[in-house]
Each structure stands twice: as structure tokens, then as C-alpha cells.
Amino acid sequence: MTDSLTVRDNRTGQEYDVPITDGTIKAADLGAIKEGDDQPGLAVYDPGFVNTASCRSAVTFIDGEEGILEYRGYPIEQLAEKSNFLEVAYLLIHGSLPTKAEYESWVHEITYHTFVHENVKSFMEGFRYDAHPMGMLMASVGALSTFYPDARHIDDDEIRRLQIVRMIAKMPTLGAWAFRHAQGKPYIYPDNELGYTANFLSMLFKMSEQRFEADERLVRALDVLFILHADHEQNCSTNAVRGVGSSQVDPYSAVAAGVAALYGPLHGGANEAVLRMLRRIETVENVPGFLEGVKNREERLMGFGHRVYKNYDPRARIIEQHMDEVFEATEYNPLVEIARELAKRALDDEYFTSRKLYPNVDYYSGIIYEALQIPTEMFTVIFAIPRTSGWVAQWMELNDDPEQKIARPRQIYTGERDRDFIPIEEREGPEKIVGPPARRPKRQRRGA
Ligand SMILES: CC(C)(COP(=O)(O)OP(=O)(O)OC[C@H]1O[C@@H](n2cnc3c(N)ncnc32)[C@H](O)[C@@H]1OP(=O)(O)O)[C@@H](O)C(=O)NCCC(=O)NCCS
């Protein structure tokens, strides 16, 4: 048996052998299949890249059927239990776990790059009082490229390394300041005596006290959430970072594109929808009735199901394990009981099991953020901070990959051809087109 695909083009009767490598065929090989020498070659139509590999990557492995997630080969369960976010960020970026000396120097570098130029503070202050923190984060991370113009030398290892350190160090500062802005509170400078996650909480919540000391259990829970969100292979925002990065722009601009993608409701917004759903259910007694509604297709069970995971999302299991600890340290949230009862019943119900619908990462994360007193408009900011480590790891891989080219998909052209230009005085048409164009029906799209 050879690793190839034999394709017969019924338009011409010709057969082609297309090599199969790593379970894929090269789309370019299909380009050789033509109806005639002067005709374009066969292309692949795949909106949303549902079955197209865009790169080779050694960063993150997912087996959705088995519910496996690994960063650089290490299972997410072990990293969540034994590591911390900065060590995981090092792993994603460098490909291996740091030695003790490497780890200490990495933490030191990140810690001492957390401050941003005072001009960044001034322009952030210029946003409207009610600016969405994610819009502020997107604009301010992109603006960092103007503070570090050297960042455009993307092939210089030392310059590149410095931008990566800066980006991971400064994202919490930018995210926390965007939050303080929306709250009308003064921006809090980083406290370099604190760890990465504790410092972030301090920049979010510190008021007049000398030092903000968050409960260790909450610091650990947020650190675990950061680990779980650090990377997830070729999702929408990572694809945006790679797509924009393929133009060889500086990494701040590429990461701004990732933040923009994450801002969209189909990518980063499901945990907020889970909270709304749990509030609507109101009491544990209402759970069976709600599930009947889902089965009658009157609504969706938010936080269940995933485009890739057809098994328990391993991240959901890990978050669930931290819930009790979080609620020991915070005010009890009755939504937890509703969430647990709902999950228990759904996992016991043939409707959900036969469709392979299991809790995903968003099922429990919103409840924990709420317990940490983080408002919903900050949820995607909290996602973007750790995901920056994955984005830059993927961005580096892109730049080092000799097979990569500028991202430039093909299209199937559906418009008119060969029209002759008509001077405006000679154009005829119904009066009504002078007004705004009629609204088109809304597209139905699904996220993942
Ligand atoms: C994530 C999601 C968009 C994946 O969708 P998908 O891979 O395109 O799966 P489909 O929409 O094709 O669903 C397959 C089947 O399961 C059902 N289904 C999927 N998710 C469901 C949910 N959350 N609640 C109830 N039924 C669901 C669909 O109705 C469909 O049933 P059918 O075959 O009888 O028509 C989808 O599961 C969903 O909307 N989940 C809720 C939102 C959410 O939590 N998003 C966060 C993702 S991290």
C-alpha cells in the first residue's frame, strides 16, 4: 500500500497520484489537476478552515475524541497541578521546561518589564469613560509597536526575545489598567515583589492599602486558569496572529490581531452566556425543566459541546476541582449548585451523551471569575493575558518555518465580469437605490 491518493478527474478521464504525508494532501498538488492547460487548477473550498491544516506545529496537541490536551507534550493535568503560569509560558515559547537557573532568570526578566512607558498611561486615560476594556487592550498592545520600533526586526533573535518578554510582562498591566479605567479608579503600578498572578490581582483591586495581598487560594486558582488558557493550537485568534504575522509585521501588531479575534462573541464569550443561563434557571429545582427545553431545541445548554472536544474538555475537569477552594475563600455563589446539578443530569442523559456533549472550559470559568469579583466585560481580557504566551510561541514558530508564506487564500469569484464603465449621467436605475441598501438577512453561524 502506498501513501498516496488516486484521483480520477471525470471531466477529462485523467488519473492523478497525490502523495499523502502526515494524513494530509498538499492543496498545491491538487493545482496540477486541470481541465485544460489554459484552465486554473483544482482548488479546495473550505470556509472557516474546517478541514484544512494551515501549518506544522510542535506547540500544542489536542485529541478531541479522547479529551487530551498537551503543551509541548506535557499533559495539561500535570502542568495545572505541578507547574505555574510563568513556567508554562517558558515551556510554550522555548519548547522545554526551564532549569532552575533559567526559570529564575525568566521570572526576573518578566517581573522587571511589567512597567509601561508613562505615555501609555496618558493615552489609555484618553479613552471614553465607558470604553470596553478589551477594545482598550487591543489598541494599547498594538500601540506598543510605536514605543519599540526595533520590534520590526523579527529575524534578530535578541530583539525578538526582548519583545516576547515585554509582551508577557506588560499584558497584565494593560489589562488591569483597562479595567481600572472602566471603574473610574486610579491605575495601579505593578508591584515587583509579587508573583505574576498576585501582581495582576493587585493592579485590579488595590485601593489605599500599602500592599494588596490576595488570598493564596485565589491566586492559585487564577494561575491555574492562566495555565489552562495559555494555548489551544490553531483556534480563531491564533490563526489571526499567524495570518497577520505572515506579513512579517512586528509581534505587537500581530498580537493585537489576536486580541481583536478574541473580542468576538463566537470566540471568547461563552462563559458570560453560561452565567446568564444559570441565573435564568434560578434554582436547582428548575434544572429538569430547563433540560427538557434544551432537548426540545428551545435553547442551548451553554458551556456544553465543543467543535474539537467530543469528550470531557480536560480543562473543565481541572477548573471544577478548584471550585470548592475558591468558594472557601470567597462569598458562596449559589450558581455553583445549579451548575453542578445541571452537569450531573446532562452527563446522565442519552440526549447529551449520544451527541458527545460534555462541559467545556467555559462552563465553570465564568463562575470562578465572578467569585474573584471580575465583571463579565473583563472575561476576555483575562483570557487574552495568558493566551499571549501561546500567540507569541506560535508567532515564533511561524517565522522560523521555511514552508510558511504570506497568508493569502483563494476565492471562488461569484461577481460580474467584463462590464463597461458608464458615466454617471447616463446610468439608469430605480430611485430607491439612492437610499441605504436594504438589510440583508442575518447569517446563521456557529462558533467553536
Ligand atoms: C461549541 C459548539 C458551537 C460546537 O458546535 P458544533 O461542533 O458545530 O456542533 P453542532 O452544532 O453540529 O451540534 C451537534 C449536535 O449537538 C447538539 N448540540 C451541540 N451543542 C449543544 C448544546 N450546547 N446544547 C444542546 N444541544 C447541543 C446540536 O443541536 C446537534 O444536534 P443534532 O445533530 O440533533 O442537530 C456547540 O456545541 C455550542 O453551541 N455550545 C454552546 C456554546 C458554548 O459553550 N461555546 C463555547 C465553546 S468553547
The ligand as an ORCA input file, in Angstrom:
! r2SCAN-3c Opt
* xyz 0 1
  C     -19.453     24.777     20.699
  C     -20.497     24.445     19.624
  C     -20.743     25.730     18.801
  C     -19.966     23.327     18.730
  O     -20.854     23.134     17.712
  P     -20.679     22.057     16.550
  O     -19.394     21.333     16.676
  O     -20.923     22.780     15.287
  O     -21.814     21.034     16.889
  P     -23.267     21.043     16.279
  O     -23.880     22.402     16.438
  O     -23.191     20.457     14.917
  O     -24.031     20.050     17.271
  C     -24.163     18.651     17.110
  C     -25.463     18.219     17.782
  O     -25.412     18.506     19.177
  C     -26.407     19.484     19.534
  N     -25.757     20.467     20.399
  C     -24.494     20.955     20.283
  N     -24.208     21.771     21.315
  C     -25.304     21.796     22.082
  C     -25.605     22.458     23.288
  N     -24.716     23.241     23.863
  N     -26.821     22.275     23.811
  C     -27.729     21.464     23.231
  N     -27.510     20.788     22.091
  C     -26.300     20.965     21.519
  C     -26.853     20.112     18.223
  O     -28.190     20.571     18.309
  C     -26.697     18.956     17.274
  O     -27.783     18.086     17.466
  P     -28.497     17.398     16.183
  O     -27.416     16.610     15.496
  O     -29.598     16.581     16.757
  O     -28.980     18.551     15.349
  C     -21.838     23.995     20.267
  O     -21.645     22.800     20.993
  C     -22.447     25.077     21.170
  O     -23.157     25.962     20.667
  N     -22.199     25.018     22.509
  C     -22.706     26.006     23.411
  C     -21.853     27.262     23.364
  C     -20.520     27.089     24.039
  O     -20.430     26.578     25.155
  N     -19.453     27.548     23.366
  C     -18.114     27.527     23.909
  C     -17.195     26.654     23.140
  S     -15.611     26.614     23.929
*
